[in-house]
Amino acid sequence: MVNWSLTVSDDIDQSVRRFLAEQDGEERDMAVFVEKAVRRELFDQKLQAIKNRNAQYSQQDIMETVDEALSNVRASCS
């Protein structure tokens, strides 16, 4: 584990502490809350980057590529 030292606005601090106080068990742990939030944000940013990269392709092109890849995998497993 790594320790972080973070500075946030008073408003965010109070909002998070209020929210966590209403939760049960492990869900009250600020470190757990922050880690989940960071994981979600990283996932969302990566997903958006992929969407932006693939914006030039139609849904049909993407589905055809997926179908072709699946067919190749299934053929190699036979």
C-alpha positions as CSV (number, residue, x, y, z in Angstrom):
1,M,0.0,0.0,0.0
2,V,1.1,3.6,-0.6
3,N,0.0,6.6,1.5
4,W,-1.2,9.6,-0.4
5,S,-1.5,13.1,1.0
6,L,-4.4,15.0,-0.7
7,T,-5.7,18.5,-0.4
8,V,-9.3,19.1,-1.3
9,S,-11.7,22.0,-0.8
10,D,-13.6,22.3,2.5
11,D,-16.8,21.7,0.6
12,I,-15.7,18.4,-0.9
13,D,-14.2,17.3,2.5
14,Q,-17.5,18.0,4.3
15,S,-19.6,16.4,1.5
16,V,-17.5,13.2,1.5
17,R,-17.4,12.9,5.3
18,R,-21.2,13.4,5.5
19,F,-21.8,10.8,2.8
20,L,-19.4,8.3,4.4
21,A,-21.0,8.8,7.8
22,E,-24.3,7.5,6.3
23,Q,-22.7,4.3,4.9
24,D,-22.2,0.9,6.6
25,G,-19.0,-1.0,7.3
26,E,-16.1,-0.8,4.9
27,E,-18.1,1.7,2.8
28,R,-17.3,4.3,5.6
29,D,-13.6,4.1,4.8
30,M,-12.4,7.2,3.0
31,A,-9.4,5.4,1.5
32,V,-11.7,2.8,0.0
33,F,-14.0,5.5,-1.3
34,V,-11.2,7.4,-2.9
35,E,-9.7,4.3,-4.5
36,K,-13.0,3.3,-6.0
37,A,-13.5,6.8,-7.3
38,V,-10.1,6.9,-8.9
39,R,-10.6,3.5,-10.5
40,R,-13.9,4.6,-11.9
41,E,-12.4,7.9,-13.3
42,L,-9.5,6.0,-14.9
43,F,-11.9,3.6,-16.5
44,D,-14.2,6.4,-17.7
45,Q,-11.2,8.3,-19.2
46,K,-9.8,5.2,-20.9
47,L,-13.3,4.3,-22.3
48,Q,-13.7,7.9,-23.6
49,A,-10.3,7.7,-25.3
50,I,-11.3,4.4,-27.0
51,K,-14.6,5.9,-28.1
52,N,-12.8,8.9,-29.6
53,R,-10.3,6.7,-31.3
54,N,-13.1,4.6,-32.8
55,A,-15.4,7.5,-33.7
56,Q,-14.3,7.3,-37.4
57,Y,-15.8,3.8,-37.7
58,S,-19.4,2.9,-38.1
59,Q,-21.2,0.6,-35.8
60,Q,-21.5,-1.9,-38.6
61,D,-17.7,-1.8,-39.3
62,I,-17.0,-2.5,-35.6
63,M,-19.5,-5.3,-35.4
64,E,-18.1,-6.9,-38.6
65,T,-14.6,-6.7,-37.1
66,V,-15.7,-8.3,-33.9
67,D,-17.6,-11.0,-35.8
68,E,-14.5,-11.8,-37.9
69,A,-12.3,-12.0,-34.8
70,L,-14.7,-14.3,-33.1
71,S,-14.9,-16.5,-36.1
72,N,-11.1,-16.7,-36.3
73,V,-10.9,-17.7,-32.6
74,R,-13.6,-20.3,-32.9
75,A,-12.0,-21.8,-36.0
76,S,-8.6,-22.0,-34.2
77,C,-10.3,-23.8,-31.2
78,S,-11.9,-26.5,-33.4
